[in-house]
Amino acid sequence: MEPMPRPTEPSPRRVKRRGLPQLLRWALLATIVGVSAAGAHTRSQSHSVWEIKDAEVDLVMTIPVIEADRLSSDQSAPSDEHLKDYLTERVYPLAGGKRCDVVPPVQTLSATAGSRKYDFTFKCPAPNDLQIHSAAFFDLIPSHTHFAQVQNALTGEFIEQLITVEHQTVDVTGGEGSRLKSARFIEFIRMGMMHIFTGVDHMSFLLGLVLISRRLRDLVFVVTGFTLGHSLTLALAVTGVLRPHAEYIDALVALTIALIGAENIVVQTQRPTPVALAVGGSLAFMALLEWLGFGGLPSLLLLGAGLFTANYLMISGRLRDAGRLRILITLVFGLIHGFGFAADLLELQLPPERLAELLVGFNVGVEIGQLILVVGATLLVALLAKTKFALPRPLVVDVASSFLVALGVFWFVSRSYA
């Protein structure tokens, strides 16, 4: 009896070519799992209005509830006294380099839903050489941004200040009029980069795009489409051409994450119909609940999203090579994420004379953040490839896609009914 022929060993090049996508997907899964512990992207911001009246300075501090809740270790709302003590210690004016004394009591003011507002009065030794200082929340969120508006009642001068962790103390006398005095081009580049690195929802979506890209050409298509989309709507939103509801955009960003995971599943299984019906039916059910008065996103928006996602999943699941189609789809997704990127800048009430500079700087920062993320994942894969470490592709894709779907659905529902 003749011995059975041994199976032909694949060439080393073939092993690496098959192992690399598996490594890429496994590395991206590990990255997504690691960063998800930080929670979804939250715009960490606060706002203040200062009025200088000779040697007396009045401060009205507005804190979003989500920022105030960071001070509580058990996730319960901190008391007014706790928050007042925290702000009194970290937010104050200075005259001649010396801290001005707070005049008690600190008043609690009525605020809009989702915010807490307090009124401070300070007594300074002199009305000149004034500075304002804010170190609040930087110890909790280094990427926090504080927007201060300063009105000098004596001179009529109005100054706008952007306070960051690098610039916690800024001058407010002897200025040159209304401007973001402390904001430089490089700082808005940094803000754009931090928006990517601290925004786990945007990061998860971007890594999901890399996850579905089996070839370098596919990766170029999806990143190009995403870049074009978010650059367009970032410009339209900040310049005032379009002003979408921020709460709708946050929910739709989460939906795009779930959709990327669902697409991976339908491409892997080649059975788009059940997934498309499940996604479209769920969104239609949410639209019905909203129509019956149970809150959530507008019913027409939910129905439109359901129709779009169901059709997209049906098309992508039946195409043998959907790489080129994704440049159009990621363009649409980029349009949604662009409004999310713009939300930070819109809340800062940017001065028109510096709008173009700040818009370009923020967008450049976003692009740099994306590039670092993609290149970093690629270099990690190349490093691991040298160890010839590989995992079964179906296992990696199924686990990573299921995680993205679960994460996106959780954020979408929680944001829809927030």
C-alpha positions in Angstrom: 0.0 0.0 0.0 1.5 3.3 -1.1 1.9 5.9 1.6 -0.4 8.9 1.4 1.2 12.0 0.0 1.9 14.7 2.6 0.0 17.9 2.2 1.8 20.6 0.4 3.2 23.2 2.8 2.2 26.8 1.9 5.1 29.1 1.0 6.3 31.5 3.6 4.9 34.4 1.7 1.5 32.8 1.6 1.6 32.2 5.3 2.4 35.8 6.0 -0.2 37.0 3.7 -2.9 35.1 5.4 -1.6 35.7 8.9 -1.4 39.4 8.6 -5.1 40.2 8.2 -5.8 37.8 11.2 -3.2 39.6 13.3 -4.6 43.0 12.2 -8.1 42.0 13.3 -6.9 40.5 16.6 -4.8 43.5 17.4 -7.7 45.9 16.6 -10.0 43.8 18.8 -7.6 44.1 21.7 -7.3 47.8 21.2 -11.1 48.3 21.1 -11.6 46.3 24.2 -8.8 48.1 26.0 -10.1 51.6 25.2 -13.8 50.8 25.8 -13.3 50.8 29.5 -12.9 54.6 29.3 -16.5 55.0 28.1 -17.9 56.8 25.1 -16.5 60.1 24.0 -17.8 62.9 26.2 -17.2 66.5 25.4 -15.6 67.7 28.6 -16.3 71.4 28.8 -17.3 74.1 31.2 -18.2 77.8 30.8 -17.9 81.0 32.8 -18.8 84.6 32.6 -16.7 87.1 34.5 -17.6 90.7 35.2 -14.9 93.1 36.4 -16.2 96.0 38.5 -13.2 98.0 39.7 -11.6 95.8 42.4 -14.6 93.4 42.6 -15.0 90.5 40.2 -18.2 88.6 39.7 -18.1 85.0 38.3 -21.0 82.9 37.1 -19.8 79.4 36.5 -21.9 76.9 34.4 -21.1 73.2 34.8 -22.7 70.5 32.7 -24.2 67.8 35.0 -22.0 65.1 33.4 -18.9 67.1 34.5 -20.2 67.6 38.0 -20.9 63.9 38.4 -17.2 63.2 37.8 -16.6 64.5 41.3 -18.6 61.6 42.9 -16.9 58.3 43.3 -20.2 56.3 43.4 -21.6 58.0 40.3 -24.2 59.9 42.3 -24.8 63.6 41.9 -22.4 65.6 44.2 -24.0 68.1 46.6 -24.0 71.8 45.8 -21.6 72.4 48.8 -19.2 69.8 47.5 -19.2 71.3 44.0 -18.8 74.9 45.4 -15.8 73.9 47.5 -14.2 72.2 44.5 -14.7 75.2 42.3 -13.7 77.8 45.0 -10.4 76.0 45.4 -9.6 75.9 41.7 -11.3 78.8 39.9 -10.5 82.4 40.9 -9.1 85.7 39.7 -5.6 87.1 40.5 -4.5 90.7 40.9 -0.7 91.4 40.6 -0.1 87.6 40.8 -2.0 87.3 44.1 -5.2 85.3 44.5 -8.3 87.4 45.1 -10.4 86.5 48.1 -13.9 85.0 47.6 -16.7 86.9 49.4 -19.2 84.4 50.9 -21.7 83.1 50.3 -21.5 81.4 46.9 -24.9 81.5 45.4 -26.6 78.6 43.6 -28.5 79.9 40.5 -31.2 78.3 38.5 -29.9 76.6 35.4 -31.2 74.9 32.2 -31.7 71.2 32.2 -28.5 69.3 32.3 -26.4 72.1 33.9 -25.6 73.5 37.3 -24.8 77.2 37.8 -23.1 79.1 40.7 -22.4 82.8 41.4 -19.0 83.8 43.0 -17.9 87.3 44.2 -14.2 88.1 44.6 -12.5 91.1 46.2 -9.2 92.0 44.6 -6.5 94.3 46.1 -6.4 96.3 42.8 -8.4 96.5 39.6 -5.4 96.3 37.2 -3.0 93.5 36.2 -5.9 91.0 36.5 -5.7 87.4 35.5 -8.3 84.5 35.7 -7.3 81.0 36.7 -9.2 77.8 36.2 -7.9 74.4 37.2 -11.3 72.7 37.5 -11.7 69.2 36.0 -8.2 69.1 34.5 -7.3 66.7 37.4 -10.1 64.4 36.2 -10.0 64.9 32.4 -6.8 66.4 31.0 -8.5 67.2 27.7 -11.1 69.3 29.4 -11.7 72.8 27.8 -13.0 75.8 29.7 -14.5 78.8 27.8 -14.4 82.1 29.6 -16.1 85.3 28.7 -14.8 88.4 30.5 -16.5 91.8 30.6 -14.8 94.9 32.0 -17.6 97.1 33.2 -15.2 100.1 33.5 -13.7 100.0 30.0 -16.4 98.1 28.2 -13.8 95.7 26.9 -15.0 92.2 26.1 -12.6 89.3 26.0 -13.1 85.6 25.2 -10.6 83.1 26.6 -10.0 79.4 25.9 -8.5 77.7 29.0 -6.8 74.4 28.6 -4.6 72.2 30.8 -1.5 73.9 29.4 -2.9 77.4 29.9 -4.9 77.5 33.1 -4.1 81.2 33.9 -4.7 83.9 31.3 -4.6 87.7 31.3 -7.8 89.7 31.1 -6.6 93.3 31.2 -4.7 95.3 28.6 -6.1 93.1 25.9 -6.9 93.7 22.2 -10.6 93.3 22.2 -12.8 90.2 21.6 -10.8 87.2 20.8 -9.7 83.8 21.9 -6.5 85.2 23.3 -5.0 82.1 24.6 -5.9 79.9 21.6 -3.2 79.3 19.1 -3.3 77.3 15.9 -1.3 74.4 17.4 -3.7 74.2 20.3 -6.6 73.5 18.0 -4.6 70.9 16.3 -4.1 69.3 19.7 -7.9 69.5 20.4 -8.6 67.7 17.1 -6.1 65.0 18.0 -7.5 64.6 21.5 -11.0 64.4 20.1 -9.9 61.2 18.4 -7.8 59.7 21.2 -10.3 60.5 24.0 -13.4 59.7 21.9 -13.8 56.0 22.2 -16.9 56.0 19.9 -15.0 57.7 17.1 -12.0 55.5 17.7 -14.1 52.3 17.7 -15.7 53.3 14.4 -12.4 54.0 12.8 -10.9 50.7 14.0 -14.1 49.0 12.7 -13.3 50.5 9.3 -9.9 49.0 9.4 -11.3 45.7 10.6 -13.4 45.3 7.4 -10.6 46.2 5.1 -8.9 43.1 3.9 -6.5 44.8 1.6 -4.5 48.1 1.7 -6.6 49.4 -1.2 -9.8 48.8 0.8 -8.3 50.7 3.7 -7.5 53.6 1.5 -11.0 53.7 0.2 -12.7 53.7 3.6 -10.4 56.2 5.2 -10.7 58.5 2.1 -14.5 58.4 2.2 -14.6 59.0 6.0 -12.1 61.9 5.7 -14.1 63.6 2.9 -17.3 63.2 4.7 -16.3 64.5 8.1 -14.3 67.4 6.6 -17.3 68.6 4.6 -19.8 68.6 7.5 -17.3 69.9 10.0 -16.9 73.0 7.7 -20.7 73.3 7.1 -21.6 73.0 10.8 -18.9 75.4 12.2 -19.6 78.1 9.5 -23.4 77.9 10.4 -24.6 76.5 7.1 -26.0 73.4 8.9 -26.7 73.2 12.6 -27.9 69.6 13.6 -29.1 68.6 17.0 -26.1 67.4 19.0 -28.1 64.7 20.8 -29.3 63.2 17.4 -25.7 63.1 16.1 -24.4 61.4 19.2 -26.9 58.6 18.8 -26.3 58.3 15.0 -22.5 58.0 15.7 -23.3 55.0 17.9 -25.5 53.5 15.2 -22.6 53.7 12.7 -20.5 51.6 15.1 -23.1 48.9 15.3 -23.6 49.0 11.6 -19.9 48.4 10.9 -20.0 45.4 13.1 -23.2 44.1 11.5 -21.6 44.5 8.1 -18.7 42.3 9.1 -21.2 39.6 10.2 -23.2 39.6 7.0 -20.0 39.5 4.9 -18.6 36.7 7.0 -21.8 34.6 6.9 -23.1 35.7 3.5 -26.6 35.8 5.0 -27.6 39.5 5.0 -31.4 39.0 5.2 -31.8 38.1 8.9 -29.3 40.8 10.0 -30.9 43.4 7.8 -34.4 42.6 9.0 -33.3 42.6 12.6 -31.6 46.0 12.4 -34.4 47.6 10.3 -37.1 46.1 12.4 -35.5 47.3 15.6 -35.3 50.8 14.4 -38.9 50.7 13.1 -40.0 49.5 16.5 -38.2 52.4 18.2 -39.9 54.7 15.7 -43.3 53.2 16.8 -42.4 53.8 20.5 -41.6 57.4 19.8 -44.8 57.9 17.9 -46.7 56.5 20.9 -45.0 59.0 23.2 -42.1 56.9 24.7 -39.4 59.4 23.8 -36.2 58.7 21.9 -35.2 60.1 18.5 -37.8 61.5 16.0 -39.8 58.7 14.4 -39.0 59.9 10.8 -35.3 59.9 11.6 -35.5 56.3 13.0 -37.5 55.1 10.0 -35.0 56.7 7.6 -32.1 55.1 9.5 -33.8 51.7 9.5 -34.4 51.9 5.7 -30.9 52.9 5.0 -29.2 50.3 7.2 -31.4 47.5 6.0 -30.7 48.2 2.3 -27.0 48.8 2.9 -26.6 45.4 4.7 -28.5 43.6 2.0 -26.3 45.1 -0.7 -23.0 44.7 1.0 -23.8 41.1 2.0 -24.5 40.1 -1.6 -21.5 41.7 -3.2 -18.4 39.6 -3.7 -16.1 42.6 -3.3 -17.7 45.6 -1.5 -14.4 47.5 -1.1 -15.2 50.2 -3.6 -18.8 50.5 -2.3 -17.5 51.4 1.1 -16.0 54.7 -0.1 -19.5 55.9 -0.6 -20.8 54.4 2.6 -18.0 55.7 4.7 -18.6 59.1 3.1 -22.1 59.0 4.6 -20.7 57.9 7.9 -18.1 60.6 7.8 -20.9 63.2 7.3 -22.4 62.0 10.6 -19.1 62.0 12.5 -18.2 65.4 11.1 -21.2 66.9 13.0 -19.9 65.2 16.1 -16.5 66.7 15.6 -18.1 70.1 15.1 -20.1 70.0 18.4 -17.0 70.9 20.4 -16.2 74.0 18.3 -19.9 75.1 18.1 -20.1 75.3 21.9 -17.1 77.6 22.0 -18.9 80.4 20.1 -15.8 81.0 17.9 -15.0 84.5 16.8 -15.7 85.0 13.1 -12.3 86.6 12.4 -10.5 83.4 13.5 -13.0 80.9 12.3 -11.1 79.6 9.3 -7.8 79.2 11.2 -9.5 77.4 14.1 -11.5 75.1 11.8 -8.4 74.1 9.7 -6.4 73.5 12.9 -9.0 71.3 14.5 -9.5 69.3 11.3 -5.8 68.8 10.8 -5.7 67.5 14.4 -8.4 65.0 13.6 -6.6 63.8 10.5 -3.3 63.4 12.4 -5.1 61.5 15.1 -6.6 59.1 12.6 -3.3 58.6 10.8 -1.5 57.8 14.1 -4.2 55.3 15.0 -4.1 53.5 11.7 -0.4 53.5 11.3 0.1 52.4 14.9 -2.2 49.4 14.4 -0.3 48.6 11.2 3.1 48.7 12.8 1.8 46.6 15.7 0.6 44.0 13.2 4.0 44.1 11.4 5.8 43.5 14.6 3.6 40.6 15.6 3.8 39.1 12.1 7.5 38.5 12.7 6.6 36.1 15.5 4.4 34.2 13.0 1.5 34.5 15.4 -1.8 33.9 13.8 -5.4 33.2 14.9 -8.4 31.8 13.1 -9.9 34.6 11.0 -13.5 33.6 11.5 -13.1 33.6 15.3 -11.5 37.0 15.3 -14.0 38.6 12.9 -17.0 37.1 14.8 -15.8 38.2 18.2 -14.7 41.7 17.1 -17.9 42.3 15.1 -20.1 41.1 17.9 -18.3 43.4 20.3 -18.8 46.4 18.0 -22.5 45.6 17.5 -23.1 45.2 21.3 -21.1 48.4 22.0 -22.9 50.4 19.3 -26.3 49.2 20.2 -25.7 50.0 23.9 -24.6 53.6 23.1 -27.3 54.1 20.5 -30.2 53.1 22.9 -28.8 54.9 25.9 -28.2 58.1 23.9 -31.6 57.9 22.1 -33.4 57.8 25.4 -31.0 60.0 27.4 
